[in-house]
Amino acid sequence: MTPVDDDILELMRSDDIFTPDHIAEEDVCRAPDAAYRCRELTKYGLLEKLAMGMYDITDLGEQFLEGDVDPSELEPDE
């Protein structure tokens, strides 16, 4: 997890933000960095890839933001 991951997950809670370009427009990080972080967050089950370049937050991602999930307990999907 990186410091920007929380910001990305928070933005993904919004109904109108679902791509790395949207994250970049919010000045969280550059679009290529956002795309990489979205892929990484998907590996850990915090985001779900809906289509190429489109993501949504998962229930696990919501629980993580609420503080109900310890990041050290997250395992990447193979």
C-alpha positions as CSV (number, residue, x, y, z in Angstrom):
1,M,0.0,0.0,0.0
2,T,1.1,3.5,-0.8
3,P,-0.1,6.8,0.7
4,V,-2.0,7.6,-2.5
5,D,-4.0,4.3,-2.4
6,D,-6.3,5.7,0.3
7,D,-7.1,8.7,-1.9
8,I,-7.7,6.5,-4.9
9,L,-10.1,4.3,-2.9
10,E,-11.9,7.3,-1.5
11,L,-12.4,8.7,-5.0
12,M,-13.6,5.3,-6.3
13,R,-16.5,5.6,-3.8
14,S,-17.9,8.3,-6.0
15,D,-20.3,7.3,-8.8
16,D,-18.6,9.6,-11.3
17,I,-15.0,8.5,-10.9
18,F,-14.1,5.1,-12.3
19,T,-11.0,5.5,-14.5
20,P,-7.3,6.5,-13.9
21,D,-7.9,9.6,-16.0
22,H,-10.6,10.7,-13.5
23,I,-8.2,10.2,-10.6
24,A,-5.6,12.4,-12.5
25,E,-8.2,15.1,-13.0
26,E,-8.7,15.2,-9.2
27,D,-4.9,15.9,-8.9
28,V,-4.3,12.7,-6.8
29,C,-1.5,11.5,-9.1
30,R,-0.7,11.2,-12.8
31,A,-2.9,9.0,-14.9
32,P,-0.2,6.4,-15.6
33,D,0.5,6.1,-11.9
34,A,-3.2,5.9,-11.1
35,A,-3.6,3.1,-13.7
36,Y,-0.7,1.2,-12.0
37,R,-2.1,1.7,-8.6
38,C,-5.6,0.6,-9.7
39,R,-4.2,-2.6,-11.1
40,E,-2.3,-3.2,-7.8
41,L,-5.4,-2.5,-5.7
42,T,-7.3,-4.9,-7.9
43,K,-4.8,-7.6,-7.2
44,Y,-5.5,-7.2,-3.5
45,G,-9.3,-7.3,-4.0
46,L,-9.8,-3.6,-3.1
47,L,-11.0,-2.6,-6.6
48,E,-12.8,-4.6,-9.3
49,K,-11.9,-4.2,-12.9
50,L,-15.1,-3.7,-14.8
51,A,-13.7,-3.2,-18.3
52,M,-10.4,-2.0,-19.8
53,G,-9.4,1.0,-17.7
54,M,-12.6,1.1,-15.7
55,Y,-12.7,0.2,-12.0
56,D,-15.0,0.2,-9.0
57,I,-14.4,-0.2,-5.3
58,T,-15.3,-3.6,-3.8
59,D,-16.9,-4.4,-0.5
60,L,-13.4,-5.2,0.8
61,G,-12.2,-1.8,-0.4
62,E,-15.1,-0.2,1.5
63,Q,-14.2,-2.2,4.6
64,F,-10.5,-1.1,4.3
65,L,-11.5,2.5,4.2
66,E,-13.7,2.0,7.3
67,G,-10.6,0.6,9.1
68,D,-12.1,-2.9,9.3
69,V,-9.2,-4.5,7.3
70,D,-5.6,-4.4,8.2
71,P,-3.4,-3.8,5.1
72,S,-0.8,-6.3,6.4
73,E,-3.4,-9.1,6.2
74,L,-4.1,-8.5,2.5
75,E,-2.8,-11.1,0.1
76,P,-2.5,-10.6,-3.7
77,D,-4.5,-12.8,-6.0
78,E,-2.4,-14.9,-8.2
